[in-house]
Structures are given as structure tokens and as C-alpha cells.
Amino acid sequence: MKARFEDEKKLFVEVGAGVVVRKTPEEAQEVIKKQIQRFHEVKMHLTAQLHEYAEEFRRMVGKLRRKRVKVNKC
């Protein structure tokens, strides 16, 4: 049984949702660059959300402390 590689210069690259396609090294590099850029964008978005939640948490803790002080004074 003989076998041959039809295109030995193609790589398997996951492009999302578990989908894997064959790409040339140059195409694979471009896909990976775009994925890295998207990861950075998502990271920035999640970091911003985390800061918003942390600020909201600080406000809630402040309110609870002020209420506790009022109750203790009574």
C-alpha cells in the first residue's frame, strides 16, 4: 500500500467551535494572530467589567457599614 502527502505544507488549525481546517503556515499564522488579538480584546473587556463589579461591591460595603453604624448608635 502506497501513501503520499498531497499537500505536506498544510497545518491543522482550530478556527473556533471545535472546527479544525487545513491552512498553509502563513494562513495559520494569520489565524493565530487574529485569535491572539481577540483574546486581548476579551481580556480588556473582562478586566473593565471586573473593575465595575469591584466598584459596585465597594459601594455596597460602604452602605452596609453606614447602616451598621446607625444601628449601633440606636
One Martini backbone bead per residue (centre of mass of N, CA, C, O) as a GRO file, in nm:
protein
   74
    1MET     BB    1   0.094   0.038   0.026
    2LYS     BB    2   0.046   0.362  -0.081
    3ALA     BB    3   0.160   0.691   0.018
    4ARG     BB    4   0.066   1.043   0.010
    5PHE     BB    5   0.128   1.380   0.008
    6GLU     BB    6  -0.043   1.637  -0.121
    7ASP     BB    7  -0.002   1.859   0.133
    8GLU     BB    8   0.265   1.908   0.349
    9LYS     BB    9   0.212   2.243   0.405
   10LYS     BB   10  -0.021   2.175   0.602
   11LEU     BB   11  -0.229   2.276   0.868
   12PHE     BB   12  -0.389   2.232   1.171
   13VAL     BB   13  -0.669   2.451   1.258
   14GLU     BB   14  -0.838   2.616   1.495
   15VAL     BB   15  -1.142   2.833   1.438
   16GLY     BB   16  -1.372   2.724   1.613
   17ALA     BB   17  -1.600   2.525   1.760
   18GLY     BB   18  -1.404   2.271   1.685
   19VAL     BB   19  -1.286   2.368   1.418
   20VAL     BB   20  -1.090   2.207   1.162
   21VAL     BB   21  -0.828   2.324   0.946
   22ARG     BB   22  -0.650   2.374   0.656
   23LYS     BB   23  -0.324   2.538   0.648
   24THR     BB   24  -0.102   2.740   0.588
   25PRO     BB   25   0.141   2.883   0.760
   26GLU     BB   26   0.043   3.171   0.696
   27GLU     BB   27  -0.254   3.127   0.767
   28ALA     BB   28  -0.209   3.028   1.053
   29GLN     BB   29  -0.074   3.284   1.156
   30GLU     BB   30  -0.317   3.469   1.107
   31VAL     BB   31  -0.518   3.323   1.285
   32ILE     BB   32  -0.352   3.349   1.547
   33LYS     BB   33  -0.338   3.655   1.555
   34LYS     BB   34  -0.646   3.695   1.575
   35GLN     BB   35  -0.684   3.534   1.836
   36ILE     BB   36  -0.501   3.706   2.014
   37GLN     BB   37  -0.652   3.970   1.974
   38ARG     BB   38  -0.920   3.867   2.090
   39PHE     BB   39  -0.813   3.797   2.370
   40HIS     BB   40  -0.735   4.088   2.443
   41GLU     BB   41  -1.018   4.209   2.417
   42VAL     BB   42  -1.153   4.027   2.627
   43LYS     BB   43  -0.970   4.100   2.862
   44MET     BB   44  -1.043   4.401   2.870
   45HIS     BB   45  -1.343   4.360   2.917
   46LEU     BB   46  -1.322   4.191   3.180
   47THR     BB   47  -1.162   4.400   3.341
   48ALA     BB   48  -1.377   4.620   3.333
   49GLN     BB   49  -1.596   4.457   3.474
   50LEU     BB   50  -1.443   4.403   3.734
   51HIS     BB   51  -1.421   4.701   3.816
   52GLU     BB   52  -1.723   4.751   3.835
   53TYR     BB   53  -1.782   4.534   4.052
   54ALA     BB   54  -1.588   4.643   4.266
   55GLU     BB   55  -1.723   4.917   4.298
   56GLU     BB   56  -2.000   4.812   4.379
   57PHE     BB   57  -1.902   4.661   4.628
   58ARG     BB   58  -1.792   4.909   4.778
   59ARG     BB   59  -2.063   5.053   4.799
   60MET     BB   60  -2.213   4.831   4.958
   61VAL     BB   61  -2.023   4.825   5.200
   62GLY     BB   62  -2.063   5.118   5.279
   63LYS     BB   63  -2.365   5.099   5.337
   64LEU     BB   64  -2.347   4.880   5.554
   65ARG     BB   65  -2.169   5.042   5.750
   66ARG     BB   66  -2.361   5.279   5.791
   67LYS     BB   67  -2.596   5.108   5.903
   68ARG     BB   68  -2.440   4.988   6.142
   69VAL     BB   69  -2.381   5.253   6.283
   70LYS     BB   70  -2.677   5.340   6.323
   71VAL     BB   71  -2.760   5.090   6.493
   72ASN     BB   72  -2.543   5.125   6.723
   73LYS     BB   73  -2.654   5.414   6.819
   74CYS     BB   74  -2.951   5.309   6.920
   0.00000   0.00000   0.00000
